[in-house]
Amino acid sequence: MKTGNEKIMSAGFENKIVNQEIYGRAVERFRQAGIKLPKISQLADPIAGRKEFEEKLGSVDPDTPDASNLFRVHWHNDADGRGLVDVPGHLVLPPELTGVEAKIVVALGNRFPMIHAHKVLAAYGCLVPRLVSGQFDPTHHRAVWPSTGNYCRGGVAISRILGCRSVAVLPEGMSAERFSWLENWVANPDDIVRTYGTESNVKEIYDACHQLAQNPENIIFNQFSEYGNYITHRAVTGPALERIFNAVNVDGYLKARVYVAASGSGGTLAAGDYLKQQLGTNICAVEALECPTMLYNGYGEHNIQGIGDKHIPLIHNVMNTDYLVAVSDKGPNALNLVFNTSAGRKFLAERTGLGQEMIASLADLGLSSIANVLGAIKMAKYMGLGADDVVLTVATDGAEMYGTEIDKIRENSFAGAFDELAAAEAFGHYLMGATTDNMNEQSLRDRERVFNLGYYTWVEQQGVDLADFDARRDPDFWNNLMNMVPIWDQMIDQFNQAAS
C-alpha cells in the first residue's frame, strides 16, 4: 500500500489533469494575477524567443517577486540580470589560478533572478508539473521547500510570485545571509523551519517534512526525490553548458573531458547526463571530505553549504557517474578569504599576475562553487589533462551568500587575522598544491555500492516502492524521463491559454 509520502514523491509524471477543481482554481488565480508560465523549452533556449522574452521583461527588476521574472529562470541573463546574452555567463579560470593547463570553465549561477542562485530553476521544475496537472492549488495549498541552502529560497521566491504561502525547511547552521533573505520574503516568521545541525543533517529535514505532511494543506517539494529537478537541469542546464563549451571552443580543437558538480540533490549532476550524451563528457560528483558518503560510506559535518549529504539522492543517476572526488571544507573556507578580502586580493594581484577583472570575478564563486573548482583541479591532475582539454563545472551561487562566514573562518582558522602571508599559504596549499587523493574512478561494482546505499534512505525510511527504486539502475529509465519535457510544455501551453 502506498503511503501519502510516497505519492508525493512519485507525483509529477501525470500527462493529464488529475483534479479539475484544483486546476480551475489555479487557472483563475493566474488569470486574475496576469501570470504566464514559461515552457521548459523556452528556458532551455531563451535566445530563440528573445523578442518575446524582452517584451515580457521590459524594465522589471530581477530581484522583485514579479511574475515576469519567471522568464528569467535560465542561464542566459546578463551580468546585471536584466538583459539576455547569447552565451551564458561563465569564467575560464587561467593556469595562474588553478595550477593546471586544462581550461576550467565555470557557469555562473548568480545571474538567476531573485535569489542569485540556479536553484530557482530546480524549484520551478518541481512546481510546474504539479501546477499544470491540477495537483497544487495556489489558493489553498502551502508549498514546503526542504533544502540545505538555496533551493528553499528559490521555492519561496516562486511561491511569492504565485501569491501562495510557502515554508522553507533548512538547517539552523546555514549562513546568516540565507536566513536574512528568507525573513524578507516569507509571509510569516513561522514559515522558516530551522532544523537541527548544518550541511550534513538532511534526515532532520526529512523528519520535519514528515511532520508538516500530516497537514494535507502542505505539499512537500522534496528536491532530493522530485524528478522534475533532474529533468529540468538535464533539459536546461545541460544545453547551457554545451553552449558555453562551444563558445570557448572557438577554434574547434578543444575537448570537453569531464563535468564536475557537487552531489547536492543530484539535480545539477543531471546536466552531466546530457553532456555525456552530446559531447562524450565524463561525470564527476563532488562531496565533502568531512562527510564522504559516496566515497567511503562515511559521515560527519562540514561547511560546504548547499551539498547536503549522509544520503544518496533519489534523483542522482549514480550508475552513470564516472568519478567521485572528496574536497575538504578547509579549502573553500580559506579560499573564500583569499578571493574576498583585501589581503587575499592584494596577494593575487601582486603574485599571480591576474588582472583586476579576473580577481573581481572570483566573487562569483560561493563555497560550493569553490568546492566544484577544487574538484575540477583534482580531476584535471588525475586525468593528466592539457591545454586542449576542458573541465566544465558550475557556480551555484556567489560570495554574497557567505559574507558573515568570512569573520567566522578568520576567527576559527586564522586566529582572527588573515594577511597576505596567510593568503599565500592558502593559495599554495589548496590551489597550487591540490592533490589526487580522496577520489575514485568508478567501476561497475563501485557504482552498485553507491546505488545500494540509497536503499536505506528511500525504501526503508521514505517508503519508496522497491521496484520503483530498482528501476533507476536502467539507463533507459533516466533517458525516458526526458519524454516529459514536451508533455509538460504542452500542458503549460494549455494552462496559459486557459488563464489568458
N, C-alpha and C positions, 0 to 999 in steps of 0.2 A: 504493500500500500504506500502510495506516495505521500510524503509529508507536505505541509504548506511551504516549508522552506525549500524543499526540492522543486516544487512547482515554480517558486520564484526563480530558482537558479536555472531552470530549463526553459523559462519564458524567452520570447524574442524571435522564435522561428515561425510564428504564425504568418500565413500568406493571405489572410483574410481578416475581417473584423470579427472579433470573438465576443464583443459586448457592445451592441448597438447603442444602448442607453449611455454608457460611459463615453463612447465615441462621439455621440451627439453633443454631449456637454462640453467635451474638449473642442469640438469644431466651433461651437457657439462662443466659447471663451476666446478662441483665436480670431473669430470674426469681429468680436467687439473690440479686441485689442489691436487689430490690424497686423497680426503676426503671420509671417510666412516662413516656412521651413526650407532650408536649402537641401538639395539632394546630396547623397554621398558622392555621386559622380561629379557634382559641381564643386564640392570641397576638394576632391582629388585633382581637379583641373580648373581652378577659378579663372585662369587666363583665357580659356576658351570662351568664357562668358563675361569677359572683362567689362563690357559696356553695361550689362545688367547689374553686375556687382557694384560698379562705381555709381550708377544711378541709385541703387538701393542704399548705399552707404552715405553718399553726399558728405556732409560735414559732421557726421555723428562721431562723438568722442568714443574711441575704442575702449575706454575704461569705465563706461557707464552701462547700467543694465537696460540698454536699448535693444529691442528685438532685432534691429538691423545688424547688430554685432554678431548674430548667428552666422551671417555671411562673411565673417572674418575668422571663422573657426577653421583655419587652414594654414599651411606653411608659407604662403606667398605674400604675406604682409610685409610692407617696407619697414625701415628701422623705427619710425615713429608710430607704426601700426595703422596708419590712415590710408595709405595707397597700396597698390599692387605692384609686385615685381615679377619679372618673367622667371627668374631663378630664385628659389627660396634662400633666405639669409643663411650664411654659413661662414665659418672660418677655415682657412687652410693653415694649420699650425706649422711653422718652419722648424727645420732641424735645430736651430739655435735654441729653441724652447723645448723640443721633445727629445733631442739626442739621437734621433733615428732619421735615416734618409727617406723613408717612406712618407708619403703625404697623408697626414692625419686630418681628415675633413669632418668638421663638426656642424651639424644642422642646428640652428638656433631656435629654441622653443620659446624664448621670452618675447617673441614677436606676436604671440597669440593674444587675443583681446581679453580684457577684464582681469585675468589672473596672471598674465605674463608667463604662462607655462602651457605646454602642449597637452596637459591632462584635461583641459576643457574639451578637446576633441574626443577623448575617451568617454567623458561624461555625456556628450551629445550622442555618441554612437550607442551608448547603453539606454538612453532615454527614448530616442526616436522609435525604435521597434515597438515599445510598449504603448507609446502615444498613438501611433497611426493604426494600431490594431485594436484599440479600444480596451487596453489594459490599465492605462493610467489616466486618472481623472484629475486635471489640474484644479478643479473647483472643490475637490473633496480629499484627495489623497495627499499624503505628506511624503516627499521624496527623502529617503535616507541614504546618505553617501558615506560608506565606510572607507577609510583611507589612512595612509601613513604620511601624507604630505599634501600634494596639490590637487589630487582628484576630487576630494571633498570640496575644495574651493571652486573647481570647475562646475561641479554639480550644483552648488549653492548659487553660482552666477546664473546658470541656465534656468534654475528654478525661479529665481527672482524675475527673470525676463518673462516667464510664463505666468507670473503672479500667483505662484503656489508656495506653500510653506515647505521648508526643507530642513534637514538635520545633518550636521557634519559630525561624524564619529572619527576621532583620531587620538593618538596617544598624547598624554599630557606633557610629555617631554619634548615635543616638537618645537621648532623655532618660534620666538615671540612674534615675529612678523606674520606668520601664518594665522595665529590667533587674533592679532590686531586686524588683519584683513577680514577675517570671519566676523568679528564683532561689529564691523561696519556694514556687513551685507546681510546677516540673518535678521529675521523678523523679531526674534525673541532670544535673549541670552541663553535660555534653556535649550535652544536648538543647537548649541555646541556641546557635544558629549565628549568629555575628556576621559579616556580610558587609562588604565594603569600602564606605566612604562614608557618606552621610547620606540625606536625604529623596529625592533625585533618582536614586539609584542602584538602580533597580528591576531592570535587566538582571542586575546582580550577584546579586540574589536568585534570579532565574530560573536562572542558571548553577549556583548552589548546589543548587537543587531538581533540576536535571538530574542532578547527581552523586548525590544522595540517591535519585533514582528508579531508579538502577541496581540497587538492592536491592529485590526485589519485596515485601518486607515493609513498605516505606514507601509510603504513599498520600498523594499531594500534593493538598491542598485549596487550589488557587490562586484566591484571591478575585477576581483580575482577569479570570478566564475562567470561573468557576463560575456558571452561570446561576441556581443556587439562591440566590445572593446577590441578584441582580436581582429574582427572583420574590418572595422573602421581603420585601424592602424595599417593593416595589410593593404587596404584599398586606397588610403590617403597618404600615409607616411611613407610607404614603400615607393610609390611613384615620385614623391617629392625628393627622396634621397637619390633616386635614379636621375632626376633632372639635375641635381647638384653634381653628381658624378659626371654626367655628360658635359656640364659647363666647365668643370675642372679639366676634363679630358679633351681640351680644345684641339690638340694635335692628333688625337686618336690612338695613342700608343700606351696609354695607362691601363692598368687592370685593377678592377675592384676586387681585392683579395679577401677581405673579411669585414663583416659588420659586427660592431661591438655595442652592447647595450646592457645596462643593469637589469637584473631579473624583474624587480618590482612586482607588478601584477601580471607580467607576461605579455601585456598588450603591445608595448613598443617593440618587443622582440619579434612580433608578427611581421614587421616590416622586413625582417631578415628572410622570412619565407618567400616574400615577393622578390627580394634581391637575389636570392639563390636561384629562383626560377628564371629570372630575367638576365642576370649577369654572371651566374655561377659563383656567387659570393658565399664564403663560409660564414657561419654564425657563431658568435662568442657571447656567452652570458656571463655577466659580472656580478659578484656578490661581495659582501664584506668579509675580510679575513677573520674578524672577530666573531662572525656568525656564519661559518662556511657550510650552510645546509646542503647544497648540492655537491660541493667538492668533497666534504668529509662527513656528511650526515651530522654536522656539528651544530652548536647552539652558542648563544652569547648575546652581548649588547654592543651597539656601535652607533656612530653619529653620521653615517652617510644617509641623510634624510631623504626619503622618497623611495627606498628599495626594501620595504618590509619583507621579513623572511621567517625562518623557522617553519616553513611550509613550502610546498610546491604549488603554485597557482594552477587552477584547473585549466586555464586557457593558455598555459605555456606548452607549446609543442616541443617537448623535450626530446622526442625521438628524431627531431631534425636539427638539434643543437650540436655543433661540432666541437666546441671548446668551452671549458669552464675556466674562469680566472677569478681569483680572490684578491681584493685590494684592501689593505689596512686603512681604516678611517684616519689614521695619523697622517696619511698623505694628503687627502682633500682638506683636512683641518689645517695643516701647515701651509699648503699652497693657497688656501683662501686668504691667508695673511700676506703671502708673497704677492698675490695678484691685486689685493685691495687695500693695502696700507701704503703710506708714503715711503716707508723704509723699503718695503718689498719692491715697489715700482722704481725707486731710485736704483736699487741694485740691478734690476732687469735692464734699465736704460744704460747704465754705465758698463756692465759686464757682459751683456749678451749682444749688444748692437741692435736690439729690437727697436723699431720706431715707436713713437708715441701712439700712433693709431693702433698698432697691434697690441701694445701694452694696455691701452684703454679698453680694447675689445675683450680682454680677459675677464672683465666684469660681467660678460655674458655667460659666464660659467659658474653655476651654483655647485654645491657639494657633490651631488650625484653626477653632475656633468663632469667635474674634475675626476671623479672615480672612473667614468667612462673613458676619459682621455688617458688615464694611467693604465687602464685595461688595454687600450689601443696600443700604447707604447710597448707593453709586455708582449702583446701579440706580434707586433712588428719585429721585435727582437727574437721571439721564439721561432717565427716563420722565416727569419733571415730576409726580410723584405728590403727592397732598394728603392731608388728614386722613381722607378716606373710603376710602383705599386701604391695603391690607395687603401687606407683603412677608413671606413665610414663609421661615424657614431653620431650621437645626438646630445644636445644640451637641453635637458628637460626644462630648466629654469635658470635664472641668473643670480648674481650675488646679492641682489636687493632683498632676497628672502632670508639672508643669513647675516645681516649687519650686526645683530646682537651676539651672534656666535663668535665674532672676532674677539670681543672682550673676554668671552669665556675661554676660548682657545689660548689667547695670550696669557691669561692668568694660570690656566691649568697645565699648559705645555711649555710655556716660556717664562715662568716665574714673574709674569706681569710686564715683561719687557720684550719687544720684538724689534731688533735693529737690523742693520744691513748684514752683519755677520750671521745673525740667525736666519735671515733670508737666504744668504749664500749656502748655509748648511742645508736648509730645506730644499732649495733648488737642486743642489748636488745630490742629495740623498734620494729624493722622490722622483725627480725627472731624469737627470743625467745618470743616476745610479739605479734606475729601475731594473729589476732582475726578472728572470723567468721562473722563479719558484712559485709554489702555490697555484698551479694551473694544471689542466689535464686535457689531453686530446681524447675525445670521447669515442670509445669503441661501442659496439652494439651492446655488450654487457654493461658498460658504464651507463648508457642511455636507459637501459631497462632498470638499472638500480635506481636512478633518479625518478623515472616514471613510477616505479612501485612505491617509492616513498610518499607520493601523493595520496596513496590509498588511505592512509591513516587520517588525513585531514578530511578528504571529500566523501569517502564511503562510510567510515566509522563515525566521524564527528558530524559531518554536514548532511548525511543522508542521501548522497547521490547514488542512483542505482548502479550496481556493479557493471552491468552490461554497458551502460552509458559511459562509465569511467573507462572501461577497457577499449571501447570503440575508438578512443583517441590515439591508440597505437598506430592505426592505419593512416598513411599519408593522405588517402582519399578523403578521410573524414575532414581534414583541415582544408584541402582543396575545394571540397564540395560546399564548405561554409560560404565560400565567396559567391555562390549562386544566389545568396540572399541579397546581394547589393542591387541588382536590377529589380528584384521583387520589392525591396524597401523603397527604391526610387519611384516605382510605380505607385506604391501606396502613399508616399509623400505627395506626389502629384495629385492624387485623388483627394487627399486630405486638404491640400491647399485650395483646390478647386471648390470643395465643399465649404471652406471657410472664407472664400472670397466674396 
